[in-house]
Amino acid sequence: MFAERMKRLGTETAFEVLARAKAMEAEGRDVVHLEIGEPDFDTPSNIIDAAVKALKDGFTHYGPSAGLPEARKVFAEHITKDRGLKVDPENIVITPGAKPILFFSIIALVDEGDEVIYPNPGFPIYESVINFVGGKPVPIPLREENEFSIDIDELKGLFNEKTKLIIINSPQNPTGGVLSEEDMKGIVELAIKYDAWILSDEVYSKIIYDGQHVSIYNFPEAKDRTILLEGHSKTYAMTGWRLGYGVMPKELADHVARLQTNSTSCTASFIQMAGIEALTGPQDESRKMVAEFKARRDLIVDGLNEIPGIKCLRPKGAFYVFPNIKGTGKSSKELENLLLEEAGVAGLSGTSFGEYGEGYLRFSYANSQENIKKALERIKEVL
Protein backbone atom coordinates (compact mmCIF):
# COMPACT_ATOMS: atom_id res chain seq x y z
CA MET A 1 0.00 0.00 0.00
CA PHE A 2 2.77 2.44 0.94
CA ALA A 3 5.95 3.38 -0.90
CA GLU A 4 8.85 1.01 -0.21
CA ARG A 5 11.04 3.91 0.87
CA MET A 6 8.88 4.46 3.96
CA LYS A 7 10.29 1.25 5.44
CA ARG A 8 13.69 2.93 5.45
CA LEU A 9 12.62 5.99 7.41
CA GLY A 10 13.33 6.00 11.14
CA THR A 11 12.13 8.22 13.95
CA GLU A 12 13.22 10.03 17.11
CA THR A 13 12.67 7.80 20.12
CA ALA A 14 12.64 10.81 22.43
CA PHE A 15 9.17 11.71 21.22
CA GLU A 16 7.94 8.12 21.70
CA VAL A 17 9.19 8.05 25.30
CA LEU A 18 7.70 11.51 25.85
CA ALA A 19 4.32 10.17 24.72
CA ARG A 20 4.58 7.22 27.15
CA ALA A 21 5.55 9.55 29.97
CA LYS A 22 2.66 11.90 29.21
CA ALA A 23 0.26 8.94 29.23
CA MET A 24 1.55 7.96 32.69
CA GLU A 25 1.05 11.53 33.90
CA ALA A 26 -2.51 11.46 32.59
CA GLU A 27 -3.07 8.49 34.90
CA GLY A 28 -1.81 10.47 37.89
CA ARG A 29 1.85 9.35 37.94
CA ASP A 30 4.62 11.87 38.64
CA VAL A 31 7.34 11.71 35.96
CA VAL A 32 10.64 13.60 35.80
CA HIS A 33 11.32 14.42 32.15
CA LEU A 34 14.97 13.87 31.22
CA GLU A 35 14.18 12.43 27.78
CA ILE A 36 13.51 15.43 25.57
CA GLY A 37 16.24 17.75 24.26
CA GLU A 38 14.49 21.04 24.88
CA PRO A 39 15.55 23.99 27.07
CA ASP A 40 13.04 24.51 29.88
CA PHE A 41 13.52 28.28 29.67
CA ASP A 42 11.15 30.73 28.03
CA THR A 43 12.18 32.50 24.86
CA PRO A 44 13.75 35.87 25.82
CA SER A 45 11.17 38.68 25.87
CA ASN A 46 13.01 40.86 23.34
CA ILE A 47 12.64 38.07 20.75
CA ILE A 48 8.94 37.66 21.50
CA ASP A 49 8.45 41.43 21.24
CA ALA A 50 10.20 41.45 17.85
CA ALA A 51 7.85 38.71 16.60
CA VAL A 52 4.78 40.62 17.78
CA LYS A 53 6.03 43.80 16.13
CA ALA A 54 6.69 41.92 12.90
CA LEU A 55 3.15 40.54 12.93
CA LYS A 56 1.73 44.03 13.42
CA ASP A 57 4.03 45.38 10.70
CA GLY A 58 2.60 42.95 8.16
CA PHE A 59 5.22 40.17 8.05
CA THR A 60 2.42 37.63 7.57
CA HIS A 61 2.89 36.77 3.89
CA TYR A 62 4.99 34.43 1.77
CA GLY A 63 8.67 35.18 1.50
CA PRO A 64 11.42 33.86 -0.79
CA SER A 65 12.12 30.17 -0.30
CA ALA A 66 15.72 30.81 0.75
CA GLY A 67 14.65 33.37 3.32
CA LEU A 68 13.90 37.08 3.57
CA PRO A 69 16.76 39.16 2.09
CA GLU A 70 17.15 41.15 5.33
CA ALA A 71 17.29 37.95 7.39
CA ARG A 72 19.81 36.25 5.10
CA LYS A 73 21.99 39.38 5.31
CA VAL A 74 21.95 39.44 9.13
CA PHE A 75 22.49 35.68 9.42
CA ALA A 76 25.46 35.93 7.03
CA GLU A 77 26.93 38.83 9.01
CA HIS A 78 26.49 36.85 12.22
CA ILE A 79 28.36 33.81 10.91
CA THR A 80 31.08 36.02 9.42
CA LYS A 81 31.63 37.72 12.78
CA ASP A 82 31.17 34.61 14.92
CA ARG A 83 33.19 32.11 12.88
CA GLY A 84 35.67 34.53 11.32
CA LEU A 85 35.11 33.41 7.72
CA LYS A 86 33.40 35.65 5.16
CA VAL A 87 29.86 34.51 4.33
CA ASP A 88 27.49 36.18 1.85
CA PRO A 89 23.68 36.23 2.01
CA GLU A 90 23.62 33.96 -1.07
CA ASN A 91 25.25 31.26 1.08
CA ILE A 92 22.35 31.24 3.56
CA VAL A 93 19.13 29.19 3.40
CA ILE A 94 16.64 29.71 6.24
CA THR A 95 14.32 26.82 7.07
CA PRO A 96 11.54 25.90 9.56
CA GLY A 97 13.92 24.39 12.10
CA ALA A 98 17.40 23.03 11.44
CA LYS A 99 16.30 19.52 10.41
CA PRO A 100 15.27 20.56 6.86
CA ILE A 101 18.87 21.62 6.16
CA LEU A 102 19.98 18.10 7.03
CA PHE A 103 17.17 16.54 5.01
CA PHE A 104 17.49 18.78 1.95
CA SER A 105 21.30 18.59 1.85
CA ILE A 106 21.32 14.80 1.87
CA ILE A 107 18.61 14.69 -0.82
CA ALA A 108 20.60 17.15 -2.95
CA LEU A 109 23.96 15.39 -2.57
CA VAL A 110 23.52 11.65 -2.02
CA ASP A 111 22.63 9.20 -4.79
CA GLU A 112 21.71 5.56 -4.24
CA GLY A 113 24.81 3.63 -3.23
CA ASP A 114 26.79 6.68 -2.13
CA GLU A 115 28.39 6.24 1.29
CA VAL A 116 27.80 8.67 4.13
CA ILE A 117 29.89 8.58 7.30
CA TYR A 118 28.00 9.64 10.42
CA PRO A 119 28.62 9.58 14.20
CA ASN A 120 27.28 6.63 16.18
CA PRO A 121 25.90 7.08 18.80
CA GLY A 122 24.48 10.18 17.18
CA PHE A 123 21.34 12.09 16.34
CA PRO A 124 19.08 9.32 14.91
CA ILE A 125 17.82 11.38 11.98
CA TYR A 126 21.27 11.22 10.35
CA GLU A 127 21.05 7.49 9.70
CA SER A 128 17.33 7.68 8.98
CA VAL A 129 17.66 10.16 6.11
CA ILE A 130 20.72 8.43 4.64
CA ASN A 131 18.71 5.21 4.46
CA PHE A 132 15.66 7.01 3.11
CA VAL A 133 17.48 8.34 0.02
CA GLY A 134 19.14 4.98 -0.66
CA GLY A 135 22.60 5.92 0.56
CA LYS A 136 24.81 3.60 2.57
CA PRO A 137 25.21 4.67 6.23
CA VAL A 138 28.76 4.15 7.48
CA PRO A 139 29.00 4.66 11.27
CA ILE A 140 32.08 6.11 12.91
CA PRO A 141 31.95 4.90 16.54
CA LEU A 142 32.19 7.48 19.33
CA ARG A 143 33.80 5.73 22.27
CA GLU A 144 33.82 6.62 25.95
CA GLU A 145 37.54 5.94 26.30
CA ASN A 146 38.12 8.64 23.64
CA GLU A 147 35.75 11.07 25.43
CA PHE A 148 33.25 10.40 22.63
CA SER A 149 35.46 12.11 20.07
CA ILE A 150 36.33 10.73 16.64
CA ASP A 151 39.35 8.45 16.24
CA ILE A 152 40.96 9.90 13.12
CA ASP A 153 42.95 6.71 12.44
CA GLU A 154 39.72 4.71 12.52
CA LEU A 155 38.04 7.31 10.32
CA LYS A 156 40.76 6.93 7.69
CA GLY A 157 39.70 3.31 7.24
CA LEU A 158 36.10 4.34 6.46
CA PHE A 159 36.79 6.85 3.69
CA ASN A 160 36.96 5.58 0.11
CA GLU A 161 36.07 6.65 -3.43
CA LYS A 162 32.36 6.04 -2.70
CA THR A 163 32.29 8.45 0.28
CA LYS A 164 30.07 11.37 -0.71
CA LEU A 165 29.53 13.03 2.67
CA ILE A 166 30.64 12.98 6.29
CA ILE A 167 28.34 14.30 9.01
CA ILE A 168 29.90 15.69 12.17
CA ASN A 169 28.24 17.12 15.27
CA SER A 170 30.04 19.20 17.92
CA PRO A 171 29.04 19.68 20.68
CA GLN A 172 27.33 16.34 20.29
CA ASN A 173 23.92 14.89 20.87
CA PRO A 174 23.71 12.48 22.76
CA THR A 175 27.14 12.39 24.40
CA GLY A 176 27.96 16.04 25.06
CA GLY A 177 31.39 15.41 23.56
CA VAL A 178 33.23 17.98 21.47
CA LEU A 179 35.66 17.74 18.59
CA SER A 180 39.08 19.31 19.05
CA GLU A 181 40.86 21.46 16.50
CA GLU A 182 43.10 18.49 15.74
CA ASP A 183 40.06 16.27 15.14
CA MET A 184 38.53 18.83 12.79
CA LYS A 185 41.80 19.22 10.91
CA GLY A 186 41.98 15.47 10.32
CA ILE A 187 38.36 15.38 9.09
CA VAL A 188 38.96 18.28 6.68
CA GLU A 189 42.10 16.65 5.27
CA LEU A 190 40.26 13.38 4.61
CA ALA A 191 37.27 15.14 3.01
CA ILE A 192 39.60 17.03 0.66
CA LYS A 193 41.58 13.89 -0.16
CA TYR A 194 38.44 11.95 -1.12
CA ASP A 195 36.53 14.92 -2.55
CA ALA A 196 33.72 14.47 -0.03
CA TRP A 197 31.26 16.98 1.40
CA ILE A 198 31.12 17.84 5.13
CA LEU A 199 27.88 18.54 6.96
CA SER A 200 28.78 20.13 10.28
CA ASP A 201 25.89 20.17 12.76
CA GLU A 202 26.71 23.04 15.13
CA VAL A 203 23.30 23.72 16.70
CA TYR A 204 24.86 23.48 20.20
CA SER A 205 27.75 25.81 19.36
CA LYS A 206 26.89 28.30 22.11
CA ILE A 207 26.28 25.66 24.79
CA ILE A 208 29.87 24.82 25.64
CA TYR A 209 31.50 24.76 29.07
CA ASP A 210 35.17 23.95 28.64
CA GLY A 211 37.38 25.70 26.10
CA GLN A 212 36.23 27.33 22.87
CA HIS A 213 33.91 25.98 20.20
CA VAL A 214 35.84 24.73 17.18
CA SER A 215 33.85 25.24 13.99
CA ILE A 216 34.33 23.67 10.60
CA TYR A 217 34.52 27.28 9.42
CA ASN A 218 37.80 27.64 11.31
CA PHE A 219 39.22 25.84 8.26
CA PRO A 220 38.80 28.08 5.17
CA GLU A 221 40.04 25.32 2.88
CA ALA A 222 36.86 23.36 3.65
CA LYS A 223 34.38 26.15 2.89
CA ASP A 224 33.61 25.07 -0.69
CA ARG A 225 32.63 21.55 0.42
CA THR A 226 30.87 22.35 3.69
CA ILE A 227 27.30 22.74 4.91
CA LEU A 228 27.25 24.43 8.31
CA LEU A 229 23.98 23.65 10.08
CA GLU A 230 22.81 26.16 12.70
CA GLY A 231 19.59 27.12 14.43
CA HIS A 232 17.90 29.16 17.11
CA SER A 233 16.14 26.35 19.01
CA LYS A 234 18.80 25.54 21.59
CA THR A 235 20.69 28.82 22.04
CA TYR A 236 17.59 30.99 22.40
CA ALA A 237 15.04 28.46 23.77
CA MET A 238 13.06 28.71 20.52
CA THR A 239 12.28 25.04 19.88
CA GLY A 240 8.63 25.63 19.03
CA TRP A 241 9.36 28.57 16.75
CA ARG A 242 11.00 26.29 14.17
CA LEU A 243 13.87 28.42 12.90
CA GLY A 244 17.11 27.04 11.53
CA TYR A 245 19.50 27.79 8.71
CA GLY A 246 22.32 26.39 6.67
CA VAL A 247 25.49 28.00 5.33
CA MET A 248 26.77 26.46 2.10
CA PRO A 249 28.19 27.18 -1.36
CA LYS A 250 25.77 29.22 -3.49
CA GLU A 251 25.22 26.45 -6.05
CA LEU A 252 24.09 24.04 -3.33
CA ALA A 253 22.05 26.80 -1.63
CA ASP A 254 20.09 27.23 -4.87
CA HIS A 255 19.26 23.49 -4.90
CA VAL A 256 18.31 23.48 -1.21
CA ALA A 257 16.06 26.52 -1.71
CA ARG A 258 14.36 24.74 -4.62
CA LEU A 259 13.71 21.73 -2.39
CA GLN A 260 12.13 24.08 0.12
CA THR A 261 9.95 25.55 -2.67
CA ASN A 262 8.73 22.03 -3.37
CA SER A 263 7.98 21.20 0.27
CA THR A 264 7.50 23.92 2.89
CA SER A 265 7.48 26.92 0.47
CA CYS A 266 9.24 29.19 2.97
CA THR A 267 9.89 29.94 6.62
CA ALA A 268 7.34 32.16 8.38
CA SER A 269 8.34 35.77 7.77
CA PHE A 270 7.59 37.12 11.26
CA ILE A 271 9.66 34.31 12.80
CA GLN A 272 12.62 35.28 10.63
CA MET A 273 12.31 38.84 11.95
CA ALA A 274 12.37 37.46 15.50
CA GLY A 275 15.46 35.49 14.49
CA ILE A 276 17.18 38.72 13.47
CA GLU A 277 16.52 40.14 16.94
CA ALA A 278 17.87 36.95 18.55
CA LEU A 279 21.21 37.34 16.80
CA THR A 280 21.55 41.13 17.07
CA GLY A 281 19.87 41.85 20.41
CA PRO A 282 21.07 41.31 23.99
CA GLN A 283 22.64 37.91 24.71
CA ASP A 284 22.29 38.07 28.50
CA GLU A 285 19.45 35.56 28.80
CA SER A 286 21.24 33.04 26.60
CA ARG A 287 24.41 33.33 28.69
CA LYS A 288 22.42 32.90 31.92
CA MET A 289 20.83 29.77 30.49
CA VAL A 290 24.23 28.26 29.64
CA ALA A 291 25.55 29.07 33.13
CA GLU A 292 22.55 27.29 34.65
CA PHE A 293 23.09 24.31 32.34
CA LYS A 294 26.66 24.08 33.60
CA ALA A 295 25.47 23.96 37.22
CA ARG A 296 22.94 21.27 36.29
CA ARG A 297 25.62 19.31 34.43
CA ASP A 298 27.80 19.18 37.52
CA LEU A 299 24.83 18.22 39.69
CA ILE A 300 23.71 15.31 37.52
CA VAL A 301 27.24 14.02 36.75
CA ASP A 302 28.26 14.00 40.42
CA GLY A 303 24.94 12.40 41.41
CA LEU A 304 25.11 9.66 38.78
CA ASN A 305 28.69 8.80 39.73
CA GLU A 306 27.53 8.13 43.30
CA ILE A 307 25.09 5.44 42.14
CA PRO A 308 26.54 1.89 42.09
CA GLY A 309 26.69 0.44 38.56
CA ILE A 310 26.81 3.84 36.84
CA LYS A 311 29.77 5.96 35.75
CA CYS A 312 29.45 9.18 33.83
CA LEU A 313 31.87 11.44 31.98
CA ARG A 314 31.52 15.19 32.43
CA PRO A 315 30.34 16.51 29.04
CA LYS A 316 31.97 19.60 27.58
CA GLY A 317 28.94 20.89 25.71
CA ALA A 318 25.21 20.58 24.85
CA PHE A 319 22.83 19.61 27.70
CA TYR A 320 23.05 15.81 27.78
CA VAL A 321 24.88 13.22 29.85
CA PHE A 322 25.57 9.76 28.47
CA PRO A 323 26.30 7.58 31.50
CA ASN A 324 27.77 4.09 31.24
CA ILE A 325 25.24 1.73 32.86
CA LYS A 326 26.95 -1.60 32.14
CA GLY A 327 27.64 -2.10 35.85
CA THR A 328 23.91 -2.43 36.51
CA GLY A 329 23.80 -5.70 34.58
CA LYS A 330 20.90 -4.45 32.49
CA SER A 331 20.68 -3.59 28.81
CA SER A 332 20.04 0.03 27.84
CA LYS A 333 16.44 -0.65 26.83
CA GLU A 334 15.74 -2.65 29.99
CA LEU A 335 16.98 0.18 32.17
CA GLU A 336 15.09 2.81 30.17
CA ASN A 337 11.85 0.89 30.78
CA LEU A 338 12.64 0.15 34.43
CA LEU A 339 13.38 3.78 35.27
CA LEU A 340 10.26 5.03 33.54
CA GLU A 341 7.88 2.44 34.94
CA GLU A 342 9.29 1.97 38.45
CA ALA A 343 11.04 5.28 39.17
CA GLY A 344 9.02 7.71 37.10
CA VAL A 345 12.19 8.97 35.41
CA ALA A 346 12.08 9.35 31.62
CA GLY A 347 15.43 8.85 29.92
CA LEU A 348 16.51 7.30 26.64
CA SER A 349 18.27 4.05 25.85
CA GLY A 350 21.65 4.63 24.26
CA THR A 351 20.54 2.39 21.40
CA SER A 352 18.06 5.11 20.38
CA PHE A 353 21.18 6.77 18.96
CA GLY A 354 22.67 3.75 17.22
CA GLU A 355 24.15 0.35 17.92
CA TYR A 356 27.22 1.78 19.65
CA GLY A 357 24.95 3.31 22.28
CA GLU A 358 24.33 -0.07 23.95
CA GLY A 359 25.44 0.06 27.57
CA TYR A 360 24.52 3.74 27.97
CA LEU A 361 21.54 5.97 28.69
CA ARG A 362 20.97 9.57 27.66
CA PHE A 363 19.57 12.06 30.12
CA SER A 364 18.82 15.65 29.19
CA TYR A 365 19.54 18.04 32.04
CA ALA A 366 17.33 20.72 30.49
CA ASN A 367 15.23 20.50 33.64
CA SER A 368 15.36 22.21 37.04
CA GLN A 369 17.96 21.32 39.65
CA GLU A 370 15.08 20.35 41.94
CA ASN A 371 13.79 17.82 39.42
CA ILE A 372 17.29 16.53 38.69
CA LYS A 373 17.79 15.85 42.41
CA LYS A 374 14.43 14.07 42.52
CA ALA A 375 15.40 11.94 39.51
CA LEU A 376 18.76 11.01 41.04
CA GLU A 377 17.10 9.91 44.29
CA ARG A 378 14.59 7.78 42.39
CA ILE A 379 17.24 6.17 40.18
CA LYS A 380 19.38 5.32 43.21
CA GLU A 381 16.39 3.83 45.02
CA VAL A 382 15.34 1.62 42.11
CA LEU A 383 18.86 0.37 41.46
C-alpha positions as CSV (number, residue, x, y, z in Angstrom):
1,M,0.0,0.0,0.0
2,F,2.8,2.4,0.9
3,A,5.9,3.4,-0.9
4,E,8.8,1.0,-0.2
5,R,11.0,3.9,0.9
6,M,8.9,4.5,4.0
7,K,10.3,1.3,5.4
8,R,13.7,2.9,5.4
9,L,12.6,6.0,7.4
10,G,13.3,6.0,11.1
11,T,12.1,8.2,13.9
12,E,13.2,10.0,17.1
13,T,12.7,7.8,20.1
14,A,12.6,10.8,22.4
15,F,9.2,11.7,21.2
16,E,7.9,8.1,21.7
17,V,9.2,8.0,25.3
18,L,7.7,11.5,25.8
19,A,4.3,10.2,24.7
20,R,4.6,7.2,27.1
21,A,5.6,9.5,30.0
22,K,2.7,11.9,29.2
23,A,0.3,8.9,29.2
24,M,1.5,8.0,32.7
25,E,1.1,11.5,33.9
26,A,-2.5,11.5,32.6
27,E,-3.1,8.5,34.9
28,G,-1.8,10.5,37.9
29,R,1.9,9.4,37.9
30,D,4.6,11.9,38.6
31,V,7.3,11.7,36.0
32,V,10.6,13.6,35.8
33,H,11.3,14.4,32.2
34,L,15.0,13.9,31.2
35,E,14.2,12.4,27.8
36,I,13.5,15.4,25.6
37,G,16.2,17.8,24.3
38,E,14.5,21.0,24.9
39,P,15.6,24.0,27.1
40,D,13.0,24.5,29.9
41,F,13.5,28.3,29.7
42,D,11.1,30.7,28.0
43,T,12.2,32.5,24.9
44,P,13.8,35.9,25.8
45,S,11.2,38.7,25.9
46,N,13.0,40.9,23.3
47,I,12.6,38.1,20.7
48,I,8.9,37.7,21.5
49,D,8.5,41.4,21.2
50,A,10.2,41.4,17.9
51,A,7.8,38.7,16.6
52,V,4.8,40.6,17.8
53,K,6.0,43.8,16.1
54,A,6.7,41.9,12.9
55,L,3.1,40.5,12.9
56,K,1.7,44.0,13.4
57,D,4.0,45.4,10.7
58,G,2.6,42.9,8.2
59,F,5.2,40.2,8.1
60,T,2.4,37.6,7.6
61,H,2.9,36.8,3.9
62,Y,5.0,34.4,1.8
63,G,8.7,35.2,1.5
64,P,11.4,33.9,-0.8
65,S,12.1,30.2,-0.3
66,A,15.7,30.8,0.8
67,G,14.7,33.4,3.3
68,L,13.9,37.1,3.6
69,P,16.8,39.2,2.1
70,E,17.1,41.2,5.3
71,A,17.3,37.9,7.4
72,R,19.8,36.3,5.1
73,K,22.0,39.4,5.3
74,V,21.9,39.4,9.1
75,F,22.5,35.7,9.4
76,A,25.5,35.9,7.0
77,E,26.9,38.8,9.0
78,H,26.5,36.9,12.2
79,I,28.4,33.8,10.9
80,T,31.1,36.0,9.4
81,K,31.6,37.7,12.8
82,D,31.2,34.6,14.9
83,R,33.2,32.1,12.9
84,G,35.7,34.5,11.3
85,L,35.1,33.4,7.7
86,K,33.4,35.7,5.2
87,V,29.9,34.5,4.3
88,D,27.5,36.2,1.9
89,P,23.7,36.2,2.0
90,E,23.6,34.0,-1.1
91,N,25.3,31.3,1.1
92,I,22.3,31.2,3.6
93,V,19.1,29.2,3.4
94,I,16.6,29.7,6.2
95,T,14.3,26.8,7.1
96,P,11.5,25.9,9.6
97,G,13.9,24.4,12.1
98,A,17.4,23.0,11.4
99,K,16.3,19.5,10.4
100,P,15.3,20.6,6.9
101,I,18.9,21.6,6.2
102,L,20.0,18.1,7.0
103,F,17.2,16.5,5.0
104,F,17.5,18.8,1.9
105,S,21.3,18.6,1.9
106,I,21.3,14.8,1.9
107,I,18.6,14.7,-0.8
108,A,20.6,17.2,-2.9
109,L,24.0,15.4,-2.6
110,V,23.5,11.6,-2.0
111,D,22.6,9.2,-4.8
112,E,21.7,5.6,-4.2
113,G,24.8,3.6,-3.2
114,D,26.8,6.7,-2.1
115,E,28.4,6.2,1.3
116,V,27.8,8.7,4.1
117,I,29.9,8.6,7.3
118,Y,28.0,9.6,10.4
119,P,28.6,9.6,14.2
120,N,27.3,6.6,16.2
121,P,25.9,7.1,18.8
122,G,24.5,10.2,17.2
123,F,21.3,12.1,16.3
124,P,19.1,9.3,14.9
125,I,17.8,11.4,12.0
126,Y,21.3,11.2,10.4
127,E,21.0,7.5,9.7
128,S,17.3,7.7,9.0
129,V,17.7,10.2,6.1
130,I,20.7,8.4,4.6
131,N,18.7,5.2,4.5
132,F,15.7,7.0,3.1
133,V,17.5,8.3,0.0
134,G,19.1,5.0,-0.7
135,G,22.6,5.9,0.6
136,K,24.8,3.6,2.6
137,P,25.2,4.7,6.2
138,V,28.8,4.2,7.5
139,P,29.0,4.7,11.3
140,I,32.1,6.1,12.9
141,P,31.9,4.9,16.5
142,L,32.2,7.5,19.3
143,R,33.8,5.7,22.3
144,E,33.8,6.6,26.0
145,E,37.5,5.9,26.3
146,N,38.1,8.6,23.6
147,E,35.8,11.1,25.4
148,F,33.3,10.4,22.6
149,S,35.5,12.1,20.1
150,I,36.3,10.7,16.6
151,D,39.3,8.4,16.2
152,I,41.0,9.9,13.1
153,D,42.9,6.7,12.4
154,E,39.7,4.7,12.5
155,L,38.0,7.3,10.3
156,K,40.8,6.9,7.7
157,G,39.7,3.3,7.2
158,L,36.1,4.3,6.5
159,F,36.8,6.9,3.7
160,N,37.0,5.6,0.1
161,E,36.1,6.6,-3.4
162,K,32.4,6.0,-2.7
163,T,32.3,8.4,0.3
164,K,30.1,11.4,-0.7
165,L,29.5,13.0,2.7
166,I,30.6,13.0,6.3
167,I,28.3,14.3,9.0
168,I,29.9,15.7,12.2
169,N,28.2,17.1,15.3
170,S,30.0,19.2,17.9
171,P,29.0,19.7,20.7
172,Q,27.3,16.3,20.3
173,N,23.9,14.9,20.9
174,P,23.7,12.5,22.8
175,T,27.1,12.4,24.4
176,G,28.0,16.0,25.1
177,G,31.4,15.4,23.6
178,V,33.2,18.0,21.5
179,L,35.7,17.7,18.6
180,S,39.1,19.3,19.0
181,E,40.9,21.5,16.5
182,E,43.1,18.5,15.7
183,D,40.1,16.3,15.1
184,M,38.5,18.8,12.8
185,K,41.8,19.2,10.9
186,G,42.0,15.5,10.3
187,I,38.4,15.4,9.1
188,V,39.0,18.3,6.7
189,E,42.1,16.7,5.3
190,L,40.3,13.4,4.6
191,A,37.3,15.1,3.0
192,I,39.6,17.0,0.7
193,K,41.6,13.9,-0.2
194,Y,38.4,11.9,-1.1
195,D,36.5,14.9,-2.6
196,A,33.7,14.5,0.0
197,W,31.3,17.0,1.4
198,I,31.1,17.8,5.1
199,L,27.9,18.5,7.0
200,S,28.8,20.1,10.3
201,D,25.9,20.2,12.8
202,E,26.7,23.0,15.1
203,V,23.3,23.7,16.7
204,Y,24.9,23.5,20.2
205,S,27.8,25.8,19.4
206,K,26.9,28.3,22.1
207,I,26.3,25.7,24.8
208,I,29.9,24.8,25.6
209,Y,31.5,24.8,29.1
210,D,35.2,24.0,28.6
211,G,37.4,25.7,26.1
212,Q,36.2,27.3,22.9
213,H,33.9,26.0,20.2
214,V,35.8,24.7,17.2
215,S,33.8,25.2,14.0
216,I,34.3,23.7,10.6
217,Y,34.5,27.3,9.4
218,N,37.8,27.6,11.3
219,F,39.2,25.8,8.3
220,P,38.8,28.1,5.2
221,E,40.0,25.3,2.9
222,A,36.9,23.4,3.7
223,K,34.4,26.1,2.9
224,D,33.6,25.1,-0.7
225,R,32.6,21.5,0.4
226,T,30.9,22.3,3.7
227,I,27.3,22.7,4.9
228,L,27.3,24.4,8.3
229,L,24.0,23.7,10.1
230,E,22.8,26.2,12.7
231,G,19.6,27.1,14.4
232,H,17.9,29.2,17.1
233,S,16.1,26.4,19.0
234,K,18.8,25.5,21.6
235,T,20.7,28.8,22.0
236,Y,17.6,31.0,22.4
237,A,15.0,28.5,23.8
238,M,13.1,28.7,20.5
239,T,12.3,25.0,19.9
240,G,8.6,25.6,19.0
241,W,9.4,28.6,16.7
242,R,11.0,26.3,14.2
243,L,13.9,28.4,12.9
244,G,17.1,27.0,11.5
245,Y,19.5,27.8,8.7
246,G,22.3,26.4,6.7
247,V,25.5,28.0,5.3
248,M,26.8,26.5,2.1
249,P,28.2,27.2,-1.4
250,K,25.8,29.2,-3.5
251,E,25.2,26.4,-6.0
252,L,24.1,24.0,-3.3
253,A,22.1,26.8,-1.6
254,D,20.1,27.2,-4.9
255,H,19.3,23.5,-4.9
256,V,18.3,23.5,-1.2
257,A,16.1,26.5,-1.7
258,R,14.4,24.7,-4.6
259,L,13.7,21.7,-2.4
260,Q,12.1,24.1,0.1
261,T,10.0,25.6,-2.7
262,N,8.7,22.0,-3.4
263,S,8.0,21.2,0.3
264,T,7.5,23.9,2.9
265,S,7.5,26.9,0.5
266,C,9.2,29.2,3.0
267,T,9.9,29.9,6.6
268,A,7.3,32.2,8.4
269,S,8.3,35.8,7.8
270,F,7.6,37.1,11.3
271,I,9.7,34.3,12.8
272,Q,12.6,35.3,10.6
273,M,12.3,38.8,11.9
274,A,12.4,37.5,15.5
275,G,15.5,35.5,14.5
276,I,17.2,38.7,13.5
277,E,16.5,40.1,16.9
278,A,17.9,37.0,18.5
279,L,21.2,37.3,16.8
280,T,21.6,41.1,17.1
281,G,19.9,41.8,20.4
282,P,21.1,41.3,24.0
283,Q,22.6,37.9,24.7
284,D,22.3,38.1,28.5
285,E,19.5,35.6,28.8
286,S,21.2,33.0,26.6
287,R,24.4,33.3,28.7
288,K,22.4,32.9,31.9
289,M,20.8,29.8,30.5
290,V,24.2,28.3,29.6
291,A,25.5,29.1,33.1
292,E,22.5,27.3,34.6
293,F,23.1,24.3,32.3
294,K,26.7,24.1,33.6
295,A,25.5,24.0,37.2
296,R,22.9,21.3,36.3
297,R,25.6,19.3,34.4
298,D,27.8,19.2,37.5
299,L,24.8,18.2,39.7
300,I,23.7,15.3,37.5
301,V,27.2,14.0,36.8
302,D,28.3,14.0,40.4
303,G,24.9,12.4,41.4
304,L,25.1,9.7,38.8
305,N,28.7,8.8,39.7
306,E,27.5,8.1,43.3
307,I,25.1,5.4,42.1
308,P,26.5,1.9,42.1
309,G,26.7,0.4,38.6
310,I,26.8,3.8,36.8
311,K,29.8,6.0,35.8
312,C,29.4,9.2,33.8
313,L,31.9,11.4,32.0
314,R,31.5,15.2,32.4
315,P,30.3,16.5,29.0
316,K,32.0,19.6,27.6
317,G,28.9,20.9,25.7
318,A,25.2,20.6,24.8
319,F,22.8,19.6,27.7
320,Y,23.1,15.8,27.8
321,V,24.9,13.2,29.8
322,F,25.6,9.8,28.5
323,P,26.3,7.6,31.5
324,N,27.8,4.1,31.2
325,I,25.2,1.7,32.9
326,K,27.0,-1.6,32.1
327,G,27.6,-2.1,35.9
328,T,23.9,-2.4,36.5
329,G,23.8,-5.7,34.6
330,K,20.9,-4.5,32.5
331,S,20.7,-3.6,28.8
332,S,20.0,0.0,27.8
333,K,16.4,-0.6,26.8
334,E,15.7,-2.7,30.0
335,L,17.0,0.2,32.2
336,E,15.1,2.8,30.2
337,N,11.9,0.9,30.8
338,L,12.6,0.2,34.4
339,L,13.4,3.8,35.3
340,L,10.3,5.0,33.5
341,E,7.9,2.4,34.9
342,E,9.3,2.0,38.4
343,A,11.0,5.3,39.2
344,G,9.0,7.7,37.1
345,V,12.2,9.0,35.4
346,A,12.1,9.4,31.6
347,G,15.4,8.9,29.9
348,L,16.5,7.3,26.6
349,S,18.3,4.1,25.9
350,G,21.6,4.6,24.3
351,T,20.5,2.4,21.4
352,S,18.1,5.1,20.4
353,F,21.2,6.8,19.0
354,G,22.7,3.8,17.2
355,E,24.1,0.4,17.9
356,Y,27.2,1.8,19.6
357,G,25.0,3.3,22.3
358,E,24.3,-0.1,23.9
359,G,25.4,0.1,27.6
360,Y,24.5,3.7,28.0
361,L,21.5,6.0,28.7
362,R,21.0,9.6,27.7
363,F,19.6,12.1,30.1
364,S,18.8,15.6,29.2
365,Y,19.5,18.0,32.0
366,A,17.3,20.7,30.5
367,N,15.2,20.5,33.6
368,S,15.4,22.2,37.0
369,Q,18.0,21.3,39.7
370,E,15.1,20.3,41.9
371,N,13.8,17.8,39.4
372,I,17.3,16.5,38.7
373,K,17.8,15.9,42.4
374,K,14.4,14.1,42.5
375,A,15.4,11.9,39.5
376,L,18.8,11.0,41.0
377,E,17.1,9.9,44.3
378,R,14.6,7.8,42.4
379,I,17.2,6.2,40.2
380,K,19.4,5.3,43.2
381,E,16.4,3.8,45.0
382,V,15.3,1.6,42.1
383,L,18.9,0.4,41.5
